[in-house]
Amino acid sequence: MTKKEIAKPNIIISTLDAERLEALLASLPSNSFPCRDELEEELDRAEIREPKDMPPNVVTMNSTVHFKIAPSQEEFCLQLVYPQHMDAKGMSISILAPVGSALLGLSQGDEIEWPKPGGGVVRVRIEEVTCQPERSGDFRL
C-alpha cells in the first residue's frame, strides 16, 4: 500500500443484493462496464447478512446516500440503483457506474479509493445514508 492509499473498509451486503448482483454480472459480457473486476472483488470480500439484519447506516441497493468525492470535494445525494431503474432526473446512480460500485456496502463515515475510467482513483466518503429500504422495513427491494 502506498502512502496515500487508504485501507478498504469492511463492507456489508444483504443476501438479496448479493444474489441479484451476481445474476446481473453473470448476464453481462465480461468487458461491459469499467470497474467490473473491482465490483466482483467487493462482492467476494463482503460480509453477507440477511436483509433484516442490515445495520441502518450501510449503503444497500436502493438506498439514498449523501457522499463526497475527493479531491474535488463535490457532494452528491443519489439513490444507488440497478441499471434498469436509472431515472432521467439525475437522482440516481447505477451500481455499474464506477462510483456506484464504490458505494455498495459502505457505512456512514467510511472512505474508499476507487479506480476512475481512464486511470487514477477517486476517494469516496459516505456522509450519510439518508434512506435505506431495510431500515424502513422493506426487505424485498
Phi, psi and chi 1 to 4 in degrees:
 res  aa     phi    psi   chi1   chi2   chi3   chi4
   1 MET       -  129.2 -175.1  179.8  -45.2      -
   2 THR   -76.9  168.4   65.7      -      -      -
   3 LYS   -57.4  -37.7 -164.7  173.5  176.3 -177.1
   4 LYS   -87.2  -13.2  -68.5 -172.2  176.5 -170.6
   5 GLU   -72.3  148.6  -73.4  179.9   -4.5      -
   6 ILE  -110.6  149.7   57.6  173.9      -      -
   7 ALA   -66.6  146.4      -      -      -      -
   8 LYS   -72.2  130.0  -73.1 -172.9  176.4 -178.2
   9 PRO   -72.8  160.0   25.2  -31.4      -      -
  10 ASN   -64.0  145.2  -65.4  -30.1      -      -
  11 ILE  -126.4  151.2   60.5  170.8      -      -
  12 ILE  -125.6  130.8  -56.3  169.7      -      -
  13 ILE  -130.5  142.4  -61.3  174.3      -      -
  14 SER   -76.0  156.2   76.6      -      -      -
  15 THR   -58.7  -39.5   53.1      -      -      -
  16 LEU   -64.6  -47.0 -178.7   61.1      -      -
  17 ASP   -62.4  -43.2  -71.4  -11.2      -      -
  18 ALA   -60.3  -46.0      -      -      -      -
  19 GLU   -62.2  -45.8  -70.6  169.6   11.1      -
  20 ARG   -66.3  -40.3  -71.7  178.1  175.8  171.6
  21 LEU   -69.3  -39.2  -71.2  167.2      -      -
  22 GLU   -62.7  -40.8  -73.3  169.7    4.9      -
  23 ALA   -65.1  -41.6      -      -      -      -
  24 LEU   -61.5  -48.4  174.2   63.1      -      -
  25 LEU   -62.4  -38.6  -70.6  171.5      -      -
  26 ALA   -66.0  -25.9      -      -      -      -
  27 SER   -84.7  -10.2   73.8      -      -      -
  28 LEU  -104.4  147.3  -62.4  171.3      -      -
  29 PRO   -59.0  151.8  -18.1   27.0      -      -
  30 SER   -61.2  -27.0   61.0      -      -      -
  31 ASN  -110.4   31.9   61.2   -9.9      -      -
  32 SER   -78.7  -18.9   56.9      -      -      -
  33 PHE  -155.8  150.8   66.4   96.5      -      -
  34 PRO   -65.5  147.9    7.5   -7.9      -      -
  35 CYS    72.6   18.8  -59.5      -      -      -
  36 ARG   -59.4  -46.1  179.3 -171.2  179.5  115.2
  37 ASP   -59.4  -40.8  -68.1  -17.2      -      -
  38 GLU   -65.6  -40.7  -72.1   80.5    4.0      -
  39 LEU   -63.8  -42.3  177.6   55.6      -      -
  40 GLU   -62.7  -39.9  -71.5  175.3  -19.9      -
  41 GLU   -63.4  -39.7  -72.9  173.5   18.0      -
  42 GLU   -63.9  -42.7  -68.9  -66.2  -86.1      -
  43 LEU   -62.2  -38.9  -67.7  173.3      -      -
  44 ASP   -66.5  -34.6  -72.0  -16.1      -      -
  45 ARG   -94.5   -4.8   75.1  178.4 -169.5   88.0
  46 ALA   -70.8  148.7      -      -      -      -
  47 GLU   -81.9  125.5  176.5 -174.9  -24.1      -
  48 ILE  -101.6  128.6  -51.9  -65.7      -      -
  49 ARG  -130.8  157.4  -67.6 -167.8 -173.8  175.9
  50 GLU   -65.0  146.4  -70.0  -62.1  -40.0      -
  51 PRO   -52.5  -38.7  -29.0   36.8      -      -
  52 LYS   -67.3  -15.6   66.6  179.6  179.6   51.6
  53 ASP  -103.4   11.6  -63.2  -32.5      -      -
  54 MET   -74.3  130.6  -70.5  -58.9  -66.4      -
  55 PRO   -60.7  147.1  -21.5   32.7      -      -
  56 PRO   -71.2  -12.1   24.5  -32.2      -      -
  57 ASN  -105.6   18.3   64.0  -19.9      -      -
  58 VAL  -101.3  139.4  171.3      -      -      -
  59 VAL   -78.2  113.3  179.8      -      -      -
  60 THR  -111.4  171.6   61.2      -      -      -
  61 MET   -60.7  139.9  -67.9  -57.4  -59.9      -
  62 ASN    73.9    9.4  -61.0  -58.0      -      -
  63 SER   -78.5  151.1  -70.3      -      -      -
  64 THR  -102.7  129.2  -58.8      -      -      -
  65 VAL  -133.1  137.4   58.7      -      -      -
  66 HIS   -98.1  120.9  174.6 -150.9      -      -
  67 PHE  -142.0  160.0   61.6   97.0      -      -
  68 LYS  -117.3  149.2  -76.8 -174.4 -176.3  177.2
  69 ILE  -117.9  128.0  -64.2 -179.6      -      -
  70 ALA  -105.6  149.6      -      -      -      -
  71 PRO   -89.4   -4.8   31.6  -33.4      -      -
  72 SER   -71.4  -22.1   69.0      -      -      -
  73 GLN    63.9   20.7  -66.4  -55.7  -50.9      -
  74 GLU   -63.8  143.4  -74.0 -177.9   87.7      -
  75 GLU  -116.3  143.0  -66.8 -170.4   38.3      -
  76 PHE  -137.4  153.4  -59.2   89.3      -      -
  77 CYS  -133.7  102.9 -169.8      -      -      -
  78 LEU  -135.6  156.1  -60.9  170.9      -      -
  79 GLN   -93.0  129.9 -176.5 -180.0   26.7      -
  80 LEU   -82.7  117.6 -179.7   63.3      -      -
  81 VAL  -132.4  164.8  -62.1      -      -      -
  82 TYR   -73.2  154.0  -64.8   97.0      -      -
  83 PRO   -54.3  -36.8   -9.1   10.8      -      -
  84 GLN   -70.7  -10.1   66.9  -90.1   24.8      -
  85 HIS  -107.3   12.3  -62.9  128.6      -      -
  86 MET   -60.0  139.8  -73.6  -68.8  -62.9      -
  87 ASP  -106.5  147.2   87.2   10.8      -      -
  88 ALA   -72.5  -12.1      -      -      -      -
  89 LYS   -81.9   -5.9  -63.7  176.9 -175.2  170.7
  90 GLY    78.3   22.9      -      -      -      -
  91 MET   -98.7    7.4  -59.7  -56.9  -65.9      -
  92 SER  -135.1  164.0   58.9      -      -      -
  93 ILE  -135.9  134.0 -173.9  167.2      -      -
  94 SER   -75.5  144.8  170.9      -      -      -
  95 ILE   -60.8  -21.9 -174.1   64.8      -      -
  96 LEU   -85.5   -8.7  -59.4 -176.5      -      -
  97 ALA   -76.4  144.6      -      -      -      -
  98 PRO   -51.5  -47.9  -29.9   37.4      -      -
  99 VAL   -70.0  -33.4  170.8      -      -      -
 100 GLY   -59.4  -45.2      -      -      -      -
 101 SER   -61.5  -35.9  -64.0      -      -      -
 102 ALA   -67.3  -32.1      -      -      -      -
 103 LEU   -70.1  -35.3  -63.7  171.6      -      -
 104 LEU   -55.7  127.4 -177.8   67.3      -      -
 105 GLY    84.0   -7.3      -      -      -      -
 106 LEU   -76.9  157.1  -65.4  177.7      -      -
 107 SER  -108.6  160.8  -61.1      -      -      -
 108 GLN   -52.3  130.1 -172.6  169.0  -47.8      -
 109 GLY    94.0  -15.8      -      -      -      -
 110 ASP   -72.4  151.2  -76.5  -12.9      -      -
 111 GLU  -129.5  147.7  -70.0 -174.2   11.5      -
 112 ILE  -145.4  144.1 -167.0  168.2      -      -
 113 GLU   -92.7  136.3  -72.4 -174.6  -18.1      -
 114 TRP  -137.5  139.6 -156.2 -104.9      -      -
 115 PRO   -65.8  145.0    8.3   -9.4      -      -
 116 LYS   -99.3  146.5  -65.1 -170.5  -55.3 -170.9
 117 PRO   -58.9  135.3  -20.7   29.7      -      -
 118 GLY    89.1   -2.1      -      -      -      -
 119 GLY   111.8  160.4      -      -      -      -
 120 GLY    84.0 -179.3      -      -      -      -
 121 VAL  -136.2  158.3  -64.9      -      -      -
 122 VAL  -118.1  154.9  -65.3      -      -      -
 123 ARG  -108.7  124.2 -176.2  172.0  -70.2  171.4
 124 VAL  -110.1  131.1  179.3      -      -      -
 125 ARG  -123.9  128.6  176.9 -179.5  167.7   75.7
 126 ILE   -82.7  116.6  -54.0  -58.5      -      -
 127 GLU   -86.7  -44.8  -63.5  -63.6  -39.5      -
 128 GLU  -162.6  140.4 -178.6 -179.0    7.9      -
 129 VAL   -94.3  101.3  179.0      -      -      -
 130 THR   -79.8  -26.2   59.4      -      -      -
 131 CYS  -149.8  131.7 -179.7      -      -      -
 132 GLN  -136.1  125.5 -178.7 -155.1   65.0      -
 133 PRO   -54.7  -43.2  -24.3   32.0      -      -
 134 GLU   -63.6  -38.3  -66.3   83.8   -4.0      -
 135 ARG   -64.6  -30.5 -176.7  169.8   67.2 -154.8
 136 SER   -86.0    1.0  -59.5      -      -      -
 137 GLY    88.7    6.9      -      -      -      -
 138 ASP   -97.9  105.3 -169.9  -19.4      -      -
 139 PHE  -100.5   11.7  -56.1  119.3      -      -
 140 ARG  -112.0  -16.9  -61.1  167.9  -70.5  117.5
 141 LEU   -64.6      -  -84.1 -178.4      -      -
